[in-house]
Amino acid sequence: MVKKVISWSFSQVLIVLFVFNLLLWNNSLPFINYGNDISNLILWSKDSLPYIGNSIGLTKLVILQGIHTILNMVEIWVLLEVGQQYKKLSKPTGWIIQNWLLVVIVGSLSLLGGLLRGKYFQFSDLITVFFPILRGASNIVIALLVTPFIIFLTKELTSEIKTKINWVIELLFLTQTIFNVNLWGISGQDTALIYVLIILLGANLHECTGSKKVPITILGVGFILALGMPLFSSLAHWNLSTATRFSSLGNGFVIVGLTELYRKIKFRLSLKLSNLIVPLSIISTLPIVSTYWTKLITNLPGDLILRFEYVLICAIGITIITYVIGLGWKYIILNTDLKNFSEVQFPTTFDEGKSAIKKYIVKYQRQLFALFTIYCVAYLSFVGVLTTFKASMLVMIFVRLQGMIIVNAFFLWLIYRGLLAITNRYWVSLIISLFAEIFWTIANQIKIEVRNDPILPAEVKMFQAYGDVFKMVPNGVLIIAILLIFALVFGIFYLERKHQVKIEQRPLKRLIVIVIITLIFGSSCFWNHPGNRVGMLLKAFGNDPAFYDQLEGVQNSGPLVQLLNNIDVTVMNRPKDYNRVTMEKVAKHYRQEAKKINKQRTNELHKQSIIFNLSESFSDPRQVPNILISKNPIKRIDAIKSQTTSGLMLSSGYGGGTANMEYMTLTGLPVASFMPMLTIPYTQLVPGMSYSWSFNQLFKTSTAIHPYEGTFYSRISVYKKFKFNKFMYLGSKYKIKHQKKLDRSPYLSDQTAYENTLDQLKLHPNGQFINLISMQNHFPFDRNYYDLPSEYKLKITNQTSVSQLKDYVGGIHHTDQEVQQFITKLDQLKQPVTVVFYGDHVPGIYANSFAKDGEKLHETDYFIYSNKAARAQGAKNLTKDTKFVAPNEFMAMVAEQTNSKVTPYLAFLTDAWHDLPAEVMNMTGEQSNSYAPHPQFVTRQGKIISQKHFTKKQKQLYHDYQLIQYDLTAGKQYLIKDWKMK
């Protein structure tokens, strides 16, 4: 009894040391390069032996080498024992399958744990979990799963042949160790081949008697060489380049010595390693799992020795956890269908394998057919939403979008399972779900052809517009669709009668299935909420809604998932006092404000020409810290700014967010007041609104000009919703004329934009609104598009790319010239024209810290210029509240500068501009417009203030802003009628 206890305890110690050794040499931990670390402490001198302050360093290295080698001996001994136990597996196939499933389960739980903690993972991580061997997940796990199969194939060999195989393996290790050349690919600490060969050594061994002196001597040689190499290396090379030569797991002397010693002693571990070794190795080495404890160890304070102690504690903990997992896994196997795997055997002939596969297909043909057809239709749905087609795209979709194909197939399968639970009819459920997806894909393709956008949830709800939708569908397509529906009904009827599949589902099971599927689809109402775990999971599979470009989104995510992506759009939280009575009070108050303001004003906005000119990525790079430029690249614009209303615009985006700035200028509504999941109003909000007010509706004629493609941000449908008379873009029926490109840029120049604007001004001299969005300075900035004049010298004191900054400065240098010429030509017109020029955001090229320089990275230049004719009519420069402004304030500023009368809504915007600080997205914490939970408020002097410091008047005014914005976007739109905004 005492011997058993001692044997068991010693076995536990060896297992802990085995795990300890696996942990120590993880690439994420500091121990693996201990030789180099100590070498850096040594002062090398040819006048004396290498000294480390001086022998202390060598002594430390020798001790570490000794520990390393002893731990390697333990690991080799355990692996030999694994080999011995592997050859006793009666049915290795079932064992391999069960342990592969254990890898899948532990890996999946690890990913799920990370997801619950808010950590993203990649689709490739999931592939690694399911295919650990093909993905090279962990060398020892690979060896442990592969070796039983190899042992199975060699089980019929005689003992003599197995002994000779061992001699060959030992010779391979010895030759590589002696000559220090990676002859056979078994050099290093933990290659899969090393593990496989050591386990095979153990499996091929048979006990024998004899002297233990020879193996002990060989083992001693290996150990002494490992201890002495630091000194030998320092004497031979004056460095420690070969100090760790004999301390690897592949030390031939140690392997040969231990193998022969193992044969000649009777001690065996009193553990069933075949059930323990795989979970031990999974937790210790599988990157998806081991990342938990590697981060724990690296974040703990202490020197090398203390960290050794941390790892030892982890090894003990992992061993205990493994025993728990082992017991739980054994229980699961014995009490579930997994026990059936123990009966599985490898087919020994091709015919056996063919027969086994055929038998499996026949048994599960119904499920396999459903899965296959669902996957194929999901794949074809991606093909169906392409705007151009090449054969190579079929491969590209299959490879690059595999994760999202699986996700779309999963949701389509859920529809099938839901119908199956409701109808209990196999063919009805399968065919309806497949054809529903096919029809949905075709419907999206038709809308893409017409409007370059997929179908959005808001459009699905617009039943009254279905007639207009059908008018867009060619008659031939409608006829084919009707014929397909008849064929569908006939096919279902035929298959259910002639090839009926019996489905046995208890009512309770059917109800549970329906509830679960409803909950899964219902989760789409929260996918876009910050930190939503389902949304994070979908992102891991490659889900990219691309709300800025719904066409790109549907091509990335598939038509079914993209529809679900667009469901979660909570516009704003409803103010507690929002109701008709409250809004009537608000409406009345600002009608009175409008009357007060209009007493002092004489002009009408619609009788003038107003231009909102969004200049893509325009800002002054000199205002960014760490950037010095020898010459002002926007000196002409600065000269214009000095003569008119001007200042800095606070952008709610960095490196992007164009459509949001445009939305704010046209509606007067700050995007910072929306809920975080509403990232792009143009694509997520406006298309679904029954009516959306915008500034251009105050004019009889309005035109949008964008010298690029019109599909981005759903501008085609948005401008139609905003009631623009026409939208000029590349490919539209309203041609972009005067097309010119600069240097090597693919984008049309600012000159092109301004020439087309002047054409529109001449067409409508009695007043109009023009929304001009330029394209010249759009990213990328690393393509050397523009030639920067030699007089510009750049000096950068951080990691910002010089080449990108040069390209950007070259672009705005051209903008500077074109803006001046445009202003000159405006002054030559006899009609009153006022232009608001503003940069939408700072280019995303700077390496500055947002915590430190966030405000500067959100400041762009703006000016409001009224031409001579407008000034003659009474337009005057603004003198207050202009230094720092937000884009939603431009409407009120234009009305005041042009001395124009205002509507109640513009009266409110005027009060808000003068009395409230500018409201922007968080500038110091986020690099994009997405998921900023709280807005920031900036005074006209550029100081960030808290909302709690608002005066009583400001609090009331800001609350009015919230009420008005909610009413116009998410509420009942009482103000549309009360203020006659239609």
N, C-alpha and C positions, 0 to 999 in steps of 0.2 A: 504493500500500500504506500509506504514511504517513498519507494522507488518511483511509483507512478506519479505521485505528487511532485517529486523532484523533476522527473522527466517532463511532466506537463508544464511546470513553472519555467523550466529551461526553454522549452519550446515557445512559450509565450514571449520570453525575453528575445529569442531569435527573431520572432515575427515582428516585434516592436523595432528591433534594430534593422530588419529588412525594410520596413516602412520608413524608418529614419534615413536610411541610405537613399531610398527613392526620392524622398523629399529634399535632401540636401542639395542634390545636383540639378534641381529645377533651374532653367535658364532665367527665371524671374528673380532668383535669390542671389545674394552676393557671394556665396561660397564657391561657385563653380570656377571663378577666376582668382582663387585665393593665391595661386602662385604668382600671378602678375601683380596682385595687390601688394604682396610682401616684397617683390622685386623692386617696386618703386620706393621702398623704404631703405634699400641697401645703397650705401655709398661705395661705388666701385673704384678701386685704385690698383694700378699695376705695381705700386711700391709695396703693397701689402695684400694679404688675402682680403677678399671682399668682407667688409665689416659693416655691421649695421649697428650702428651703435650697440654693435654690429653683429656679433655672434648671436645676439638675442633674436634677430630676424630669422637667421638660418635655423636656429633651434626651434622657433615657433613653426617654421615650415616643415621641419622634420617631424614634429609632433603631429601636425595636421596630416602629413603624408601617412604616418602610421595609423591614425584614426581612419583615414580614407580607405586604406588597404584592408584593415580589419573588417570594416563595414562591407567592403566588396566581397570578402571571404564569406561573410554571413549571407549576403545576397546570393552568391554562387551556390552555397550549400542548400539554401532554400529552393533554388531553381532545380538543383539536382533531385531534391526530394519531390518537387512537382513532377519532374519527368518520371520518377518511379511510380507515382500515384496515377499519372496519366495513362500509363500502359495497362493499368488495371480497369480502366473504364470499359465496361462491356458494350455500351452503346454511345460512342462519342458524338454521333450526329445530334442526338437529342440534347446532350450536354452543351454542345457548341451553340445550338439554337437558344437554349434557355439562358446561357450566359450572354449571348448577343442581346437578347431581350432585356437582360439586366443592365447592360450598357445603355440601351435605348431609354429605359425607364429612369435610371439615375441621371443620365444626361439631360433628359427632358425635364425632370423635376428641378434640376439645377438651373436650366434656362427659365423655367416658370418662376422659380424663386427670385431670380434676377429681375424678371419682368414685374413681379409684385413689388419689388423694391424700387421700381422706376428706372430700371436699367435696360437700355435697348440691346437687342442682339441681332445678328445678321442671319439671313436665310441659310448662308453657308454653314453657320453653327449647327443648324438643325440637320443639314445634310451630313455633317460630321458625326452627329449623334447616331444617325441611322446607318451610316456607312463608315464605321470607324477604321476598317482596314483600308478601304480605297482612299480615304482622306488622310491616312497617316496620323490618326488622332493621338495615339500614344504607342510608342514602340513596344513596351512590355505588354500592353493589352492586346496589341496585334499578335505578338508572339504567343500569348496564352490562348488566343482563339484559333490560331492557325495550327499550332503544333499537334493538338490531338488528331487532326486530320492526317498529318504527316505520319504520326505514330501508327495510326490505323492502316495506312497504306503499306507500312513496313512490318506489320505484325507477323507476317508469314515467314520473314527472313530467319535464318538460323542464328544461333548465338555467336557462331564464329564470324559470320558476315557482320553482325551488329558490332562485335568487338573490333573488327577491322575498320568499320565506319568510325568508331570512336577514335581509333588511332589516327585516322585521317584528320578528324576534327581537331584533335590535340596538336597534330603537326601544323595545321593551319594557324592556330593560335601561337604556337612557339615560334614559327618562322617570322610571323609578323612582329612579334615582340622583340626578337633578337635583332632583326634588320631594321626595325623602326620605319618600315614602309608599309603603307596601306595596300598590301598585295591582294587581299581577298575581301575588302570592304567590311572588315570587322575591327576597325580601329575606333577608339573612342570609348565613351562611358556607357552609352545606352542605345546602341543601334538595335533594330528589331532582329537582325541576323545573329547578333551575339546572343540575345536571349533564346532564340530558336535553337541554336547550336548547343548551348549549355543544357537546355531542357532535353534535347535529344541525347546528349551524353548521359544524363540521368536515366532516361528511358531505356537505353541500350545496355546499362550496367547490369552485371550479375555479381552476387556476393562471392568472395573468395577469401582464402586465408593466406597468410604470409606475413613477412616482415613489413612493418610500417615505417622503417627508417628511410627507405628511398623516397616515398611520397612526402614525408615530413621534411626531408632534406631539400627536395625540389621546392616545396612550399616555402621553406626558410630562405632559399635563394631569392625567390620572388619578393619576399617581404623585405629582405636586406637591401635588394636593389632599389625598392621603392623608398626606403629610408635614406639610402646613400646618394640618390641622384641629385638632390639639391647641391650637395658639396661637389660631386663630380661635374655638374653643369657649371658651377661657379669657377672651378679650376680650368675647365676646358674652354669655356666660351666667355667667361667674365660676365655672365648674366644667368638668368634662371630659365632660359628658353627650353631646356629639356628636363627641367626639374621634376615634372609630373609624368614623365614618360612611362614609368612602371606602376603608376597609381590608378590606372584605369581598370574598368571591369574586364577588359580583354587581355589582361596580363597573363601570358601563356604559362608562365611558371606557376602562378597561383592556381589557374584553372586545372592544369595537369596534376599538380600536387594534391589539390582537393578532390579531384575526380578519383584518383587512385586510392587516396585515403578513405573516401566514402565507401569504396568497395570492400575495404578490409576492416572496417569497424561496424559494429552491430547497432550503434545508436541511430534511431530514426525519430523524426518528430511525431509526437503523439497527437497529431491533428490531421483532420481530413482536408488537406490543402486544396483539393480539387473543388471544394465548395467555398473556400475562403480566399484563394489567391486572386481571383478576378475582381471581386468587390474591393479588396485592398488596393489593387493596382488602379482601379477606376478612380477611386477617391484620391489617391496619391498623385496620379500622373495625368489623368485626362484633363486637358486644359480648361474645358468648360466647367469642370468641377473644382479643380485644384486652384483656380484663380481666387477662390474665397480665402483659403488659408495662406496663399502666397502674399496677398495684399495685407493680411493680418500681420504676418511676420515682418514684412518690409516696413510697415508703419510703426512697429514697436521700437522704442529707443534701446540703445545698448551697443556694446562692442561685439566683436566676432564671437567670443566665448558665450556671452549672454544670449546671442541669437541662436547658437547651437542648442542652448537649453530650451529656447522657445520651440525650435523644431522638434526636439525630443518630446516635449509636452504635446505637441500636435500629433506626433507619431503614436503616442499612447492613446490620445483621444480618437484618432482615426481607427486604431485597432479595436477600441471598444465599440465605436459606431458600426464598424464592419461586422462585428459579431451580431449586433442588433439587426442589421440589414440581412445578414445571412439567415438568421432565424425567421425573419419576416418573409424572406424570399422562399425559404423552404416551405413555410406554411402556405404561401400563395400557390406554389407548384403542386403541393399535395391536395389542395382544396379547390383547384380550378382546372379548366381544360388544359392548362399548361403541362399538366402531368402527361398528357398524350404525346408531347414531344419526346419524352423519354423512350418511346417506342419507335421513333423515326430512325431509319438506317440509310447510310449513303448507298445509292444504287451502284452495283459493282459492274454493270454493263450498260451500254447505250440503250438497249431495248428496255431494261429495267427503268432507266430514267425516263424514257419516252412514255412508258406505260404509267408511271407514277404521275407525270404531268397531266396526261390525258385523263386519268382518274380524278385528279383534283379539279380540272376544268369542268368535267361532266358534273361533279358533285356541286360545284358552286357556279354553274353556268349563268343562272339568273342574275346573281349579284355581279359577276364579272362583266356580263354584257352591259348591265346598267352603268357600271363604273367606266367601262371603255367608251360607250357612246357619250356619256356625260363629259368625260375628259375631252373627247374629240370636238364636241360642240363648243366647249369652253375655249379650246385652242382656236377654233375657227372664228369665234366671236372677236378675237384680237385681229385676225386677218380681215374680218368684215368691216372694221372701222378705219382701215388704212385709206389715205387719200391718194396715194400712188402705190403701185404694186410692182415688185420685182421678185423673181423666184428666190433670190437670196434672202428676202425678208422672211420667208417661211422658216428658214434655219435660224435667223436672228431672233425671231419671236420665240421659237422653241427653246433656244439657249438662254437668251438674256432675260426673258420674262417668265421663265419656268415657275418661279415662286407664285406669281400672280395668276398664272394659268391654273395652278393647283387651288388657289384661293377661290377663283371664280367657279371652278369645278365643284369645290366644297359647298358653296352657296347654292349652286344648281342642284347638287345632290340633296341638300336640305329641302329644297322645293319639292323634289321627287319624293323624298321620305315623308314630307308633310302631306302631300296628296295621297300617298300610299296609306298613311294612317287614317285619312278621312274617308277615302273611297274603298280601301281594301282591294283595289284592282291594280295589278301590276302594269298591264299595258296602258291603261288609262293614265296612270300616274307618270310613267316614263315618257310616253309620247307627248302628253300635254306639256310637261316640263321642258322637254327638248325643243319642241316647236315654239314654245313661249320665248325661250332664249334666242332661237333663230329669228323670230319675228321682231323681237326687241333689237337685235343687232341690225336687221335690215332697216327698221325705223330710225335708228341712230344714224345709219349711213345716209339715208335720204336727207335727214336734217343737216348732216355734215356737208353734203353736197350743196344744199341750199344756203346754209348760214355759217358753215364751218364751226359748228358747235354741236355737241351731243344733246340729247334730251335731258332736261333738268327736272327734278321733282316738282318744282312749281308749275312746269308746263304739263306734267302728267295730271295735275289737279285742275288745269284749265279746260274743263270739259266743253265750255262754250267755244273754245278755239279749235276743237277737233275738226270742224267743218273746213276751216281755213287750212288746217294741216293736210287734210285729204286732197285739197285743191292743189297742193304742192306735189302730190304723188302722181307720177305719170299713169295714164289710164292702163297701159300694158301691165304695170306693176300691180295695180289694183285687181285687174282680172286674174293675174297669176295668183295673187294672195287669196282671192275668193275660191279659186280652183283648189288651192292647197288646203284650205279649210275643209272643203268638201271631202278631199282625199284623206285628210286627217281623221275626220269623223268616220268615214268608211273603213279606214285602216284599223282604227281602234275597235270598231264593231266586229270586223272580221277576226282580228287576233284574239279578242276576248271570247269569241265563239269557237274558233277552231284550235287555238293554241292557248287556252286559258291556263294561267299559272295560279295554283292554289296558294293562298296566303293565309297563314294562321296567326292572328294577332288578337290577343285578349283586349277587351275594351279599355282596361286600366293602362296597359302598355301603350295603346294608341293615344290615349289622352296625355300620358306623360311625354310621348314623342312630340305631340303637337305643342305642348307647353314649352318644352325645351327649344324647339325650333323657333317659336314665337319670341322667346327671350333672346335668342341669338340674333335674329333679325332686328329685334327691338333695340339691341345694343348699339345699332348704327345711329340712334338718336344722341349718342354721347361720344362717338369716335373722335370728334374734333375738340372735345374738351381737353384742356391741358392736363397731361399725365394720365389720360385714360389708357388702361392696360390693354384693352382690345385694340385700340388704335395703334398702340406701340407694337403689339403683336403683328398686326397687318403691315405696319411699316417694315418689320423685320423680314417679311415675305416680299417686300419691294413695292408696297402700296405707295403711290405718289399722286395724290389728287390733282396737283398742279392747278390750284384754283385760279392762278393768274392766266392760265391757258387751258380751258376745258377740253379742247381738242387733244392737246398733249396728255391731259389727265386721262381721258377715255382710252387713249392708245397705250398708256402706261399701265393702267389698272383694270382695263376691260369694261365693257358697257354695263354689266350687272353691278360690279363693285363700285364703279364711278357713280352710278345712281345712288347707291347707299352712302357713298362719301359725301354727297351733297345734301343729305337729309339733316345732319346736325348743324343747323344754323339758327342758334338763338340770338336774335338781333340785339336786344337790350333787356335788362330787368325792368319790369313795369313799375313806374313810380307809384308809391302807395296811394297818392291822392289823384291818380289819373282817372278822369271820368269826363263826361260831357260838360257838367257844370264847371269844373275846374278849367277846362279848355276854353269855354265861353268867356270866363274871366280873363284868361290870358289873351284871347283874341281881342277882347274889348280894350284891354290896357294898351296893346301895341297899335291898335287902330288910332288911339288917342296920341300915342307917341309919333306915329307917322304924320298926323295932322300938324303937330308942333314943328317937326322937322321941315315939312313941306312949305310952311309959311315963309321960310328963309331961302327956299330954292326955286329956281325958275326953269330949269331944263328938264327934258324928258329923255330917259335912257334910250328908248326905242328909236328916237330920231337921230341918234349918234351911232357911230361904229365903235364897238368895244371888242378888243382882241385880248384873249387870254393866251399868252405864249409860254407853254411849258418847254423849257430848253433842257433836253435830255442830259442828265448827270452834270449840269453846270454848277460850278462853285469855284471860289477862289482858293487854289491850293496853298497860297501863302498864309492863310489863316490857320492851317493845320499845324500843330506843334511838330517840331523836328524836321520841317520842310523849309528849305531856303532856296529862293530862285532869284538870280541876279537881275532879272528884268521882269516888269509887270506884264503878264500875258493878257490881261484884260484892261489895259489902260484906257481904251476908248469907252468901254462900258462903265468904268469908274468915273470917267469924265461926264457921262450921261447921268450917272447916279448923283453926282455932285450938283447937278442943275435941276433935279426933279425929286419927286417923292421916292425914297429908296430906303434900303436897310437890309436886314438879314431875315430870311424866312426860315422858320423852324420846321424841318422836315420830319415826318413821322416814319422815316425809313432811312436805312443806310445801305447803299449799293443796290437798292431796289425799292419798290413801292410806288412806281410811277402812277399806276391807275388809282391808287388811294389819294395821292396829291391832287390828281385831276378830279376825282369824285368830290373832294373837299371844296375845291374852287368852284365847281358847278352847282353844288347843293348847299354850301354853307354849313355842312355838318361835319364835326371832327370825328375821324375814325377811332380816336382814343376812347370815345364814349360808348362804342359798341362793345359787345362781349368779346372776349379773346378769341373764341373759335370763329368769329366772323372776320376773317383775315383780308378778304378782298370783296368789298361791296359790289363791285361791277359784276362779278360772276356768281356770288352767293346770295345777294340781296335783290338787286335791281330787276333781274329777269322774272322774279316771282311776284313782283309788286303789281297791283292792279293799276296804280298810278304813281309816278315818281316825278316830283317837281325838280326843275333845274333852271339855272339863271337864264339860259337862252330862250326860255318860254316867255320872257318879257319883251322879246323882239319879234317882229313880223317875219324876219328872215334870219336863219342861223345855219352856219356851215362848220363842219369839223374837217380839219385837214391833217393828215398824217402820212408823210411820204414813206410809207412802209406797208407791210401787210396789215390788214384790218381785223384779223381774227383774234389777236392777242387781247386778253381781258374781256372777251365777248363784246368788243366795242361796237360791232355792227348792230347787235340786238339792243345794246345799251343806248346808243344814240337814237335808235328808232323809238325806244321807250321814252327818252328825253325829248322827243319830238323835234330833233334837228331836221332841217329841210333836206340836207344832203351831207354825205360823208365821203370825202375824197381820200382814197388810198390806192395803193398799187393793186390793180386788178378790178377796181370798181368801175361802174359805168361813167363816173365823173373822173376824167383822166388827170393824173398828175403830170403837169407839163414842166418845161424848163429843167429836165432831169440832168443833174450834174453830180459827179463824185469827185472827191479830193484825194490826191496821191494814190494810195493803194486801198483805200477804204471801200468796203462793199455797200456802205450806207449812202443814201442821197444826202447832199449837203444842206446846210442851213440856207444857203442861197436859193436852193430849189424850194424850200419851205416858204421863204419870204416872197419869192416871185409869184408863187401860186396864191399867196395871201393878197398881194397887190392886185392880182387879176380879179379876185372876188370883191375887193373894195371898189374897183371900177364898175363891176356888174351891178352893184347895189349902193349907189351914192347917197341914198336917203336914210341910211341907218341899218345896221345889222350886227349880229354877234358872230364872232369867229373864234373857235377853239382850235388853236394850232399846237400840235405836238411834234417837235422836231425829233430827229433820229441820229444826227451826225455823231454825237459823242457817246453813243451807246457802247457798252462793253462788248467784246473783250478788249483789254488794253495791252495785251501781250503779243499782238500780231504785227507790230510795227506798221500801223496804218498810215501814220502821218510823219512828215519830215519836220522836225523842230529846228528852227533857225539857229545858227551856230552861236549867236549872241546870248542865248539862254544857257546859263550855267546852273546846274542843280547841285545842292548839297543836302544830303539826307543823313540824319543822325540816329536812325533806328533801322529796322529791317524792311522798310518799304522798298519795293522793287524800283530801281532807277529806270529800267527800260519801260515799265508800265507808266511811271510818272511822266517820262518824256513823251510817250505816245499821247497821254491825256492832255498834257500842256500844249502839244502840237495841235490837238483838236480844238481846244477852247481859244487858242490863238486865232484860228480861222473864224470861230464864232464871234470873237471880238470885232473883227473886220466887217462881217456880214451884218451884225446888229447895227453898227454905226451907219452903214449904207441904207439899211432898212429905215432907220429913224429919219435920215435925210430925205428919203423919198416920201415918207409920211408927211413931212413938213411941206412938201410940194403939193399935196392934195388940198382941195378947197373944202372938202367935207370934214367935219369934226371927227377925229379918231383918237381914241385913248387905248394904249396897249399896256397890259400888265405882263412884264417879262420876269420869269422866275425859274430857278433851277429846281428840279423835282427832288433831287437827293444828291448827296456827296458820293462820288464813285467809290466802290468797295476795294480800293487798292492800298489803303493805308494800314500800317502795322501797329497803330497806336492802341493803347489800352482804352476800353470803353469806360472803365471805372474812373479813369483820370481825364480823358479827353472826349468823353461821349458827347458833350454839348457841341464842341467844335466840329465833330463828325456829323452833326445834324443841322448845321447852319449853311444855307445856300444864299446866294445873292438874288435880290429882286429890285425892280424899279417900276413905277407907274408913270408913263409919259403921255402927256396930252399934246397933240401937234398944234401948230399955230392957229389952225381954224378952230380947234376946240378951246384954246386959250382965249381966242377972240370972243368966243361964246360964253366965257365965264369960268372956264376950268382953271383951277389954281392948285399949286403944290400944297400938300398936306404938311403941317408943321408939328403935329403932336401924335404920339402913339404909333410911330412908324419904325423905330429902331429895330425892334424884334416883333415879328408878326407871324401868324399861322395862315396857311393857304385858305382856310374857310373864312377868313376876314377880308379877302380881296373884293368881294361883291360890295360890301359896305364902304370900303375905301374908295373904290371906283365911283360909286354914287356920290360920295362926298367930294371927291376931287373934281368931278364934272359938274358939281352943283345941280345934281339931278334929283328929282322927286323920288320918294321911296314908297314901297308897299309896306303894309304892316310887318311882313316878314323881314324886309330890309331894314325897317326901323328897329326891330329887335336885334338884328345882326349889328347894326350901328351901335346900339347901347352896349352890346356884349363886347364889341371891339374896344370901345373907349373905357369901359368900366371893369372888364375881366382880364386877367392875365391870359396869355396864349395857352391853349390846351394842346399837348402833344403826347405821342406815345413815349414810353420810358426811354430816355436817351442814354442813360448811364449803365443799363444792365442788359440790354438786348441788342443784337446786331441786325435784326429784321423787324418786320411789322407784326410778326406772328406771336401770339400768346403773351402779350404784355398785359399783366393783370390789372395794373393801375396806371392812369395817366399822370403826366407831370404838368405843372403849371409854371410858366415863365413870365416874369414881369417885362414891361417894355424896356427895362434897363438890362435885361438878360439874366436876371437872378431867378433861380428855382425856388419856389415857395410851396408850402404845404397848404392844402385846402382848409385845414383847420385854422389857418391864419386869415381866411377871408373875412371881410367886414360883413355886417348884417345885410347890407345892400348887395354885396357880391354873392353871398349865399343864396339870396332870393333870385338873383339874376341867373345864377348857375342852375338853380332848380328849374327855372323857367326853360332854360336851354335843354335840360334833360326831358322835361315834359314835351317840348316842341319836337325834339328829335325822335322821341318815342312815338309821338302821334304821327309824324310824317313817314316813319319807316316800319314800325311794328304795330301801331295802334289803329284806331278807327278812322284816322285822317279827318278829324273834325275841322281842323284848320284849313284844309283844302277848300271847303265850302265857305267857312266863316271869313276867310281872307281872300276868297275868290282867286285862288291860285291856279285854277284850271283855265 
